[in-house]
Amino acid sequence: MKFDKETIIALVVCMVVIIAWPFASKLFSKDEVPAPRTEVAPVKAPEKNAAAPAVEKAAEKGLPKEKAPEVKALPAVSISNGNLALDISPELASIIKVTYLKHNTAKDGEKLVTRYRDFLGAFQLIGKNWQLIGQPTVVKNDAASCTISRKILTSQGEIVVAQKFSLKPDSYVVDCDYSFTAPGADKEVVLTDMSVYGAEIAPWHMVSGDKKRAVSHRIDYRTTYGENDDIASSEDDEDFFFVRPPEVFWAAVSNKYFCTVFKRDDVRRGGFIIKQYRRFVKVDGDKDEPIIAVGALLPPVKIAPGAAATMEFSTYDGPKDIDALGDFAGGAAGVMHLAWGPLNYLARFLLWILTFFHSLCNSWGVSIILLTILVRAVFYPITARGNESMKKMQSIQPKFKELREKYSDNPQLLNQKMAELYRAEGVNPFAGCLPILLQIPIFFALYAMLDNAIDLRHVSFLWCKNLAAADTIFSIPLGFELPFLKITAIPINPLVLAMTALMVIQQRMTPMSMDPAQKKMMAFMPVIMLLFLFDLPSGLTLYWTVSNLFSILQLWLQKRRGEKAAAAQPKTQGN
């Protein structure tokens, strides 16, 4: 390539943009790496006598006007199973804090935590025409389960609601069984206008402190017709909230890596009516972020005299795992959302292959390399034919040039002569594009899968500390701070630099049938790719680096084979 004045200026501009790009993105997006959501408004403690307001307004609600016993604040009760630790409020009879014991935030050693706000917690029972009275009773059954009993004052008398919270061993499944009894009732009691707050989830960067990339934050549900549907948290109100909520088998909220799938276990035919919630919280003082949740609208609960009415709910509250989600509820693996549309199925298949390789070698980095080699090996024959076609196209460029000069004043005849030349030389002008077109869906599916696989998060490989983040090994201090961008150091990411260098080598080895202007434009492609991919997660750049290395090896083998065939041709003719 000729390094004229324009080329040198373009290179200098590209290098400046490359250095400034990561920092400029932070300037224009202040919440790129927010602190983990650890400080949350605490659950409000009950008043000295939480039943007093209900007694004063009993006549207005039609409730019995009687003195209620004093209610005192009780400490949260904790249960755990090795995967999850739950803090449960006795007053709310709901989960107000979830700690993921095997997952950390962006700060090493800090466990990933989800807290509920606004006095609503997971599995909280919500009613319109009743009031908590008396002191809740807490029984710790064992390390992984507890039962909370509360007395509820209704217009039909006193109701006892017992909720048993339990964690299944070595899993992310949480069960909550409800029991309703009406002591002293001599006729059937019917409770109406009740709902259960299922679970909520925040965008991933708010919870984890990871760098904010493309946000995957949505509600999923499976209707009783057996169809999956979803709604992004960013949808408008008229799209997000249903005019008429559907009946579903399960409903889920999810972000990039985690999800909570909420279902009712004691429904054999049909499901429950989904209820959705969305609220916004401030991040860095000026950015509204949505918190989304799902729950269930309950049918009337009928309590027969001397008997108990029961219902059972459960959630899968943990990382997105295809097998675990599939075991929890039919169709729940659809919550994965690795890629868009049909590519999602391809991405899930590639994730299955990656997981299989990991089961063999016990290294996610090696598994990415093996997956890359497998994909490139599958496309080897097609890529080889494409390279040969481009080589033929390059060899007949002088003849093309003669035709263009000869028929420059007759474009129609020029096209006819070029088509005749293609047929005579046995060249397909589109054969070189075919391998690229076929690999585009694979590339996008691989990109999406590697970017959304939680298994790569906080996993080291070689010098990479985290395959879900850039592989920065050190930063070069500038000795001063650039104004506006606040740049004090330049990060060095070896995999991206190696990927770019290999891309340049591959480009020089690839036969090209282009005019000088097109070749000059293609020469800038590695620089442009370096610009946009500089801060890419190292799992992705590892894939791309190995892929480029494979392409170089393939071009070298084809060149050697061509040279041997050319050297053997005269001998064959002489014989």
C-alpha distance (Angstrom), angle and dihedral (degrees) to the residues before:
residue distance angle dihedral
M1 . . .
K2 3.81 . .
F3 3.81 112.1 .
D4 3.79 99.9 -145.3
K5 3.80 125.6 163.3
E6 3.82 94.4 -87.3
T7 3.80 92.4 50.5
I8 3.80 93.4 51.4
I9 3.81 91.9 48.4
A10 3.82 90.8 49.3
L11 3.81 91.4 50.5
V12 3.80 92.1 49.9
V13 3.82 91.5 49.6
C14 3.81 91.2 48.8
M15 3.80 92.2 50.8
V16 3.81 91.7 50.3
V17 3.80 90.8 50.3
I18 3.82 91.3 47.1
I19 3.80 91.6 54.8
A20 3.79 94.3 44.5
W21 3.83 99.0 40.0
P22 3.87 100.9 85.2
F23 3.78 91.6 46.0
A24 3.79 95.4 43.1
S25 3.79 89.1 54.6
K26 3.80 89.6 55.8
L27 3.79 90.7 49.5
F28 3.79 93.2 55.1
S29 3.81 94.3 40.0
K30 3.80 108.5 44.0
D31 3.79 94.1 -179.3
E32 3.81 96.0 58.2
V33 3.80 93.4 119.8
P34 3.78 108.1 17.5
A35 3.76 121.8 179.8
P36 3.80 115.3 -95.7
R37 3.79 113.7 -89.0
T38 3.79 96.1 -103.5
E39 3.80 101.8 131.4
V40 3.77 107.1 70.5
A41 3.77 132.2 161.8
P42 3.82 105.4 -92.1
V43 3.76 122.1 -119.0
K44 3.76 108.2 -91.6
A45 3.77 114.7 -107.6
P46 3.80 115.2 -129.4
E47 3.76 120.9 -102.5
K48 3.77 119.6 -99.1
N49 3.77 87.6 -91.2
A50 3.79 108.4 17.9
A51 3.79 91.6 -178.2
A52 3.83 94.9 59.0
P53 3.83 96.4 86.1
A54 3.79 90.0 49.8
V55 3.80 91.5 51.0
E56 3.79 92.0 50.1
K57 3.81 91.5 51.3
A58 3.77 96.2 37.6
A59 3.78 93.8 110.3
E60 3.80 91.4 52.9
K61 3.83 92.5 53.5
G62 3.78 96.2 37.6
L63 3.81 91.8 -113.8
P64 3.80 122.8 144.2
K65 3.81 109.4 -89.4
E66 3.77 104.2 -130.9
K67 3.77 137.9 132.5
A68 3.82 111.7 -91.5
P69 3.81 123.3 -150.0
E70 3.78 118.7 -104.3
V71 3.83 117.6 -88.8
K72 3.80 118.5 -146.5
A73 3.79 126.7 -165.8
L74 3.80 113.6 -99.6
P75 3.81 127.0 -159.0
A76 3.78 117.7 -107.3
V77 3.79 116.1 -93.6
S78 3.81 118.5 -131.4
I79 3.79 130.8 -147.9
S80 3.81 129.2 173.8
N81 3.79 142.8 173.9
G82 3.81 104.6 -166.6
N83 3.81 94.4 -88.9
L84 3.79 100.3 52.9
A85 3.79 136.1 25.8
L86 3.81 115.7 -162.5
D87 3.80 128.8 -162.4
I88 3.82 110.3 -156.3
S89 3.79 125.7 -164.8
P90 3.84 112.9 -137.1
E91 3.83 92.2 -156.2
L92 3.81 94.0 51.0
A93 3.82 94.8 30.9
S94 3.80 87.5 -141.5
I95 3.79 141.3 108.0
I96 3.80 109.5 -94.1
K97 3.82 99.3 173.3
V98 3.80 134.3 29.8
T99 3.81 121.5 -167.9
Y100 3.80 118.9 -166.2
L101 3.78 102.3 -146.9
K102 3.82 96.4 -165.6
H103 3.82 97.9 45.9
N104 3.80 130.2 68.6
T105 3.78 135.4 -160.7
A106 3.80 122.7 -116.4
K107 3.82 86.1 -81.4
D108 3.79 109.2 79.6
G109 3.77 114.4 -112.0
E110 3.81 97.4 14.4
K111 3.79 111.5 118.4
L112 3.78 118.8 -129.9
V113 3.80 109.2 -103.4
T114 3.80 134.7 -172.2
R115 3.79 119.1 -164.6
Y116 3.78 127.6 -171.6
R117 3.78 122.0 -134.5
D118 3.80 141.4 -166.9
F119 3.83 93.3 48.6
L120 3.80 92.5 -70.6
G121 3.80 122.2 116.2
A122 3.76 137.1 173.7
F123 3.83 113.0 -68.8
Q124 3.82 91.9 9.0
L125 3.81 112.0 159.3
I126 3.80 112.4 -134.3
G127 3.80 123.5 -163.3
K128 3.79 134.3 171.2
N129 3.79 103.6 -151.2
W130 3.79 106.1 38.9
Q131 3.78 138.9 72.0
L132 3.80 134.8 -152.2
I133 3.80 113.0 -110.7
G134 3.76 132.6 178.1
Q135 3.76 129.3 10.9
P136 3.83 119.9 -46.4
T137 3.79 114.7 -120.3
V138 3.81 117.8 -135.2
V139 3.80 122.3 -162.9
K140 3.81 118.3 -177.3
N141 3.80 102.1 -150.1
D142 3.81 94.6 -176.6
A143 3.81 139.2 -40.2
A144 3.81 91.8 -67.6
S145 3.81 102.9 38.9
C146 3.78 143.5 42.7
T147 3.81 138.6 172.0
I148 3.79 125.3 -137.2
S149 3.81 119.7 -166.0
R150 3.81 123.4 -167.5
K151 3.78 135.6 178.5
I152 3.80 116.3 -128.2
L153 3.79 123.6 -162.1
T154 3.82 112.3 -144.1
S155 3.79 135.9 166.3
Q156 3.83 86.6 -99.1
G157 3.77 94.5 53.7
E158 3.77 136.6 -96.2
I159 3.83 119.3 -16.3
V160 3.80 126.4 -169.3
V161 3.81 114.3 -146.3
A162 3.81 117.3 -168.2
Q163 3.81 120.4 -171.9
K164 3.79 121.5 -169.2
F165 3.81 114.7 -158.9
S166 3.79 116.8 -164.6
L167 3.80 138.9 167.2
K168 3.78 121.4 -143.5
P169 3.83 113.5 -126.8
D170 3.80 116.7 -91.1
S171 3.81 94.2 -6.2
Y172 3.79 144.0 93.2
V173 3.81 94.3 -118.2
V174 3.81 118.7 120.8
D175 3.81 121.0 -168.4
C176 3.79 126.8 -159.4
D177 3.83 118.3 -173.8
Y178 3.81 118.3 -169.5
S179 3.80 125.4 -154.8
F180 3.83 123.6 -172.3
T181 3.82 122.7 -165.8
A182 3.80 131.5 171.6
P183 3.86 108.2 -151.5
G184 3.77 112.6 -150.8
A185 3.82 95.7 7.2
D186 3.79 113.2 141.5
K187 3.79 95.6 -167.7
E188 3.77 138.5 36.6
V189 3.80 115.0 -68.1
V190 3.82 118.3 -150.1
L191 3.80 120.8 -160.7
T192 3.81 115.9 -161.2
D193 3.81 139.9 174.8
M194 3.81 94.5 42.3
S195 3.78 132.5 140.5
V196 3.81 138.8 177.6
Y197 3.79 121.2 -130.2
G198 3.78 101.4 -136.7
A199 3.79 109.9 -170.6
E200 3.78 142.5 -54.9
I201 3.78 137.1 -144.0
A202 3.81 136.6 -165.1
P203 3.82 128.6 -147.7
W204 3.78 110.3 -75.0
H205 3.81 97.8 -114.1
M206 3.81 90.7 55.6
V207 3.79 93.1 55.5
S208 3.80 101.3 36.8
G209 3.80 106.0 30.7
D210 3.84 89.7 -128.7
K211 3.79 120.6 145.2
K212 3.78 111.4 -79.5
R213 3.80 111.9 -114.1
A214 3.78 129.7 153.3
V215 3.81 105.4 -18.0
S216 3.79 118.6 -128.2
H217 3.80 105.3 -173.3
R218 3.78 120.8 144.8
I219 3.77 152.5 131.0
D220 3.81 118.0 -110.5
Y221 3.77 128.5 -172.2
R222 3.80 140.1 172.2
T223 3.77 115.2 -137.8
T224 3.77 124.9 -142.3
Y225 3.82 85.9 -106.7
G226 3.81 87.3 68.4
E227 3.81 95.7 -109.6
N228 3.80 126.6 130.9
D229 3.79 121.0 -139.0
D230 3.78 135.4 170.0
I231 3.80 141.9 -165.3
A232 3.81 124.7 -154.7
S233 3.79 115.5 -127.9
S234 3.80 89.3 -124.6
E235 3.81 94.8 61.3
D236 3.78 120.4 118.8
D237 3.79 118.0 -95.3
E238 3.80 93.3 -104.5
D239 3.83 89.8 54.2
F240 3.79 97.2 38.5
F241 3.80 99.1 48.9
F242 3.77 120.4 55.5
V243 3.77 121.7 -126.9
R244 3.78 85.6 -148.3
P245 3.83 114.0 16.2
P246 3.81 112.5 -130.4
E247 3.78 125.7 -123.5
V248 3.80 108.6 -109.5
F249 3.79 142.3 -177.1
W250 3.80 91.5 -141.9
A251 3.79 140.4 -8.3
A252 3.79 127.3 -154.0
V253 3.79 142.1 -169.8
S254 3.79 119.3 -155.6
N255 3.78 145.0 171.0
K256 3.79 129.9 -168.5
Y257 3.81 98.2 -60.6
F258 3.82 108.9 5.0
C259 3.78 136.8 53.8
T260 3.78 142.2 178.9
V261 3.80 116.2 -146.0
F262 3.81 113.5 -164.4
K263 3.81 122.7 -161.4
R264 3.77 142.2 158.5
D265 3.80 111.7 -120.6
D266 3.81 101.7 -166.0
V267 3.82 95.3 60.3
R268 3.77 110.2 98.3
R269 3.79 100.0 171.6
G270 3.77 119.4 32.6
G271 3.76 125.0 -7.0
F272 3.78 140.2 -120.0
I273 3.78 136.4 -73.6
I274 3.79 111.1 -95.1
K275 3.79 120.3 -129.5
Q276 3.79 120.8 -162.9
Y277 3.78 131.7 -156.3
R278 3.78 131.8 -172.2
R279 3.77 131.1 175.8
F280 3.79 134.9 164.2
V281 3.79 130.2 -127.8
K282 3.77 130.9 -167.6
V283 3.80 119.5 -107.9
D284 3.81 118.5 -166.1
G285 3.78 87.9 -7.6
D286 3.78 97.8 -75.5
K287 3.80 110.6 50.6
D288 3.80 124.6 83.0
E289 3.80 113.9 -146.2
P290 3.82 121.8 -173.5
I291 3.80 123.9 -122.1
I292 3.79 110.1 -161.0
A293 3.80 129.5 -164.5
V294 3.79 142.1 172.8
G295 3.77 133.1 -148.8
A296 3.80 142.7 161.3
L297 3.77 131.4 -98.2
L298 3.81 104.5 -140.1
P299 3.77 126.7 -138.1
P300 3.84 115.6 -131.1
V301 3.81 111.6 -62.6
K302 3.82 109.8 -137.1
I303 3.81 117.6 -157.0
A304 3.82 115.7 -166.3
P305 3.83 118.7 -151.5
G306 3.79 110.9 -85.2
A307 3.81 92.2 4.9
A308 3.79 138.0 92.8
A309 3.80 130.0 -122.8
T310 3.79 113.9 -144.9
M311 3.78 140.6 -170.6
E312 3.78 132.4 177.9
F313 3.80 129.7 -147.0
S314 3.78 131.5 173.5
T315 3.79 140.3 178.7
Y316 3.76 137.8 -154.8
D317 3.80 101.1 -139.7
G318 3.78 111.0 179.7
P319 3.82 148.9 67.2
K320 3.79 120.7 -25.2
D321 3.79 104.8 -94.1
I322 3.80 119.9 163.9
D323 3.82 96.2 -147.5
A324 3.81 95.5 43.9
L325 3.81 92.5 47.3
G326 3.80 92.1 47.1
D327 3.80 90.8 51.0
F328 3.80 91.8 49.4
A329 3.80 99.2 51.7
G330 3.79 137.9 -7.7
G331 3.79 111.4 -96.3
A332 3.81 93.5 6.7
A333 3.82 90.8 122.2
G334 3.81 85.0 76.2
V335 3.80 86.7 78.1
M336 3.83 88.4 76.7
H337 3.84 95.8 85.2
L338 3.80 93.4 -177.5
A339 3.81 93.9 160.3
W340 3.77 142.3 0.0
G341 3.80 122.8 -78.0
P342 3.82 118.2 -40.2
L343 3.81 90.6 -2.8
N344 3.81 87.4 71.4
Y345 3.82 90.4 72.4
L346 3.80 91.2 48.6
A347 3.82 90.9 48.3
R348 3.81 91.1 50.7
F349 3.81 90.3 50.5
L350 3.81 90.3 51.0
L351 3.81 89.4 48.6
W352 3.80 88.8 53.4
I353 3.82 89.9 52.8
L354 3.81 91.2 47.2
T355 3.81 90.4 50.9
F356 3.81 90.3 48.3
F357 3.82 91.2 53.6
H358 3.79 89.2 48.8
S359 3.80 90.2 54.5
L360 3.82 87.6 56.9
C361 3.81 101.7 43.9
N362 3.84 103.4 18.6
S363 3.82 91.7 -137.0
W364 3.80 124.2 105.4
G365 3.79 92.0 -160.8
V366 3.81 92.6 53.8
S367 3.82 88.7 43.9
I368 3.82 90.5 57.2
I369 3.80 89.9 50.4
L370 3.82 91.9 49.3
L371 3.81 91.4 47.4
T372 3.80 91.0 50.2
I373 3.81 91.9 50.0
L374 3.81 90.6 48.0
V375 3.81 92.9 51.8
R376 3.80 93.1 46.4
A377 3.81 91.6 45.9
V378 3.82 90.6 53.8
F379 3.80 90.0 52.9
Y380 3.81 94.7 40.2
P381 3.86 96.6 102.2
I382 3.80 93.1 47.1
T383 3.80 92.9 45.5
A384 3.80 90.9 47.6
R385 3.82 91.8 53.5
G386 3.79 89.4 47.5
N387 3.82 91.6 52.1
E388 3.82 91.1 48.7
S389 3.80 90.2 49.8
M390 3.81 91.4 51.5
K391 3.79 89.6 48.4
K392 3.82 90.5 53.8
M393 3.79 90.0 47.1
Q394 3.79 88.6 53.3
S395 3.82 92.3 49.6
I396 3.82 94.0 55.1
Q397 3.80 95.2 46.5
P398 3.85 91.8 104.5
K399 3.81 89.4 57.1
F400 3.80 90.1 48.4
K401 3.78 89.5 51.9
E402 3.81 91.2 52.5
L403 3.81 91.5 50.2
R404 3.83 92.3 49.5
E405 3.79 91.4 51.1
K406 3.80 93.5 44.6
Y407 3.83 97.5 46.5
S408 3.78 100.9 27.8
D409 3.81 90.9 124.8
N410 3.83 93.8 50.4
P411 3.85 111.5 53.6
Q412 3.82 93.6 174.6
L413 3.80 92.9 54.8
L414 3.81 90.0 42.9
N415 3.80 90.9 57.5
Q416 3.80 90.5 48.4
K417 3.82 92.6 51.1
M418 3.80 91.5 46.6
A419 3.81 90.8 52.6
E420 3.82 89.3 50.6
L421 3.81 89.7 50.8
Y422 3.82 90.6 51.1
R423 3.79 90.8 53.4
A424 3.80 93.9 44.3
E425 3.81 93.2 50.6
G426 3.83 94.5 39.3
V427 3.79 93.1 -122.1
N428 3.80 125.9 149.7
P429 3.84 107.9 -156.8
F430 3.81 91.0 -156.1
A431 3.82 97.2 48.6
G432 3.80 91.9 88.4
C433 3.80 91.0 55.4
L434 3.81 95.6 48.9
P435 3.84 97.5 77.0
I436 3.80 90.4 50.1
L437 3.81 93.1 48.4
L438 3.81 92.1 48.9
Q439 3.79 93.1 48.5
I440 3.81 96.3 48.6
P441 3.86 94.5 81.5
I442 3.81 90.4 45.5
F443 3.79 91.0 49.7
F444 3.80 94.4 50.0
A445 3.81 91.5 45.9
L446 3.81 91.4 49.0
Y447 3.79 91.1 46.1
A448 3.81 92.2 51.3
M449 3.80 93.6 43.5
L450 3.81 95.3 50.0
D451 3.80 91.8 44.5
N452 3.83 93.2 51.4
A453 3.81 102.3 37.4
I454 3.80 107.4 112.0
D455 3.81 89.5 -163.1
L456 3.83 88.2 77.0
R457 3.80 94.9 53.5
H458 3.82 113.9 110.8
V459 3.82 89.8 -3.4
S460 3.81 115.1 134.2
F461 3.80 127.5 -145.5
L462 3.79 124.6 177.9
W463 3.83 103.9 -42.2
C464 3.82 93.7 -17.4
K465 3.79 110.3 105.4
N466 3.79 94.4 -170.4
L467 3.82 124.4 20.9
A468 3.81 88.4 -158.7
A469 3.83 92.5 59.6
A470 3.80 138.0 47.5
D471 3.83 115.6 -71.0
T472 3.81 96.2 -123.5
I473 3.82 108.6 169.9
F474 3.79 96.9 179.0
S475 3.77 141.9 -23.6
I476 3.78 128.2 -121.5
P477 3.83 108.9 -128.4
L478 3.78 115.2 -133.7
G479 3.78 94.2 -156.9
F480 3.76 90.4 -129.4
E481 3.79 139.6 48.3
L482 3.77 120.4 -108.1
P483 3.81 111.3 -132.0
F484 3.79 119.8 -108.4
L485 3.83 93.6 3.9
K486 3.83 93.0 55.9
I487 3.81 91.2 -146.0
T488 3.79 114.8 169.7
A489 3.84 100.1 158.8
I490 3.81 140.8 20.3
P491 3.85 115.0 -129.5
I492 3.79 117.8 -132.8
N493 3.83 114.4 -143.6
P494 3.84 108.7 -176.9
L495 3.81 98.2 -168.0
V496 3.81 93.8 56.0
L497 3.80 90.9 46.6
A498 3.82 91.1 48.5
M499 3.80 90.3 46.8
T500 3.80 90.7 53.0
A501 3.82 93.7 47.1
L502 3.81 91.0 50.4
M503 3.80 89.6 47.9
V504 3.82 89.7 56.5
I505 3.84 91.4 49.4
Q506 3.80 91.4 47.3
Q507 3.80 90.8 49.5
R508 3.81 92.0 52.2
M509 3.82 91.5 49.4
T510 3.82 95.2 46.8
P511 3.82 114.6 93.8
M512 3.81 109.5 -119.7
S513 3.78 129.6 -169.8
M514 3.80 98.6 -163.5
D515 3.76 137.0 126.5
P516 3.84 117.6 -108.0
A517 3.82 93.5 -97.9
Q518 3.81 92.1 53.9
K519 3.79 91.6 46.3
K520 3.79 90.8 52.2
M521 3.80 89.8 50.7
M522 3.80 91.7 50.0
A523 3.79 89.9 50.0
F524 3.79 88.8 65.0
M525 3.82 93.3 52.7
P526 3.84 95.3 89.4
V527 3.81 89.6 51.5
I528 3.80 91.1 49.8
M529 3.81 91.0 47.5
L530 3.81 89.9 49.8
L531 3.79 88.8 52.5
F532 3.78 95.9 54.1
L533 3.80 98.3 34.7
F534 3.81 99.9 42.2
D535 3.82 94.4 106.9
L536 3.81 96.0 35.5
P537 3.85 118.3 137.6
S538 3.80 109.4 -90.0
G539 3.82 92.7 -123.1
L540 3.80 88.4 64.8
T541 3.79 95.5 43.6
L542 3.81 89.4 48.5
Y543 3.81 88.9 56.3
W544 3.80 92.2 47.3
T545 3.82 93.9 46.0
V546 3.81 92.7 51.4
S547 3.81 89.9 45.4
N548 3.81 91.6 53.6
L549 3.80 90.4 47.4
F550 3.81 89.9 51.7
S551 3.83 90.6 50.3
I552 3.81 91.4 51.8
L553 3.81 91.0 49.9
Q554 3.81 90.8 48.7
L555 3.83 92.6 50.3
W556 3.81 90.6 48.3
L557 3.83 92.2 50.7
Q558 3.81 91.8 48.1
K559 3.79 90.7 49.0
R560 3.82 92.1 50.5
R561 3.79 90.7 47.7
G562 3.80 90.6 49.9
E563 3.80 92.0 49.3
K564 3.81 91.5 50.7
A565 3.81 91.1 48.5
A566 3.81 90.8 49.6
A567 3.82 91.9 48.2
A568 3.81 91.9 49.6
Q569 3.82 95.1 47.7
P570 3.87 98.4 79.9
K571 3.80 91.2 48.7
T572 3.78 91.0 52.8
Q573 3.83 91.7 50.2
G574 3.82 91.5 47.3
N575 3.80 92.1 54.6
